[in-house]
Amino acid sequence: MSITQHHLLDAYRARQLGEPAPPAPGAHDWQVVREWRDHRQFRAAVTAGRPARRRWLRGWWRSTG
């Protein structure tokens, strides 16, 4: 069974049970890549003994300006 077929089957079952449909395959790929990169930067900072970069703070700073 392919990923697409599995997703369609899950969506059908969810609709029959009145539940929300599952996210489409690949819907969160970029979020996973960003979290993985942030985790690698954090681990590098911890092992090097330097402060980690604060990507969330930079985004907050831009949104408030």
Helices and strands as residue ranges (DSSP letters): H 3-17, H 29-48, H 55-64
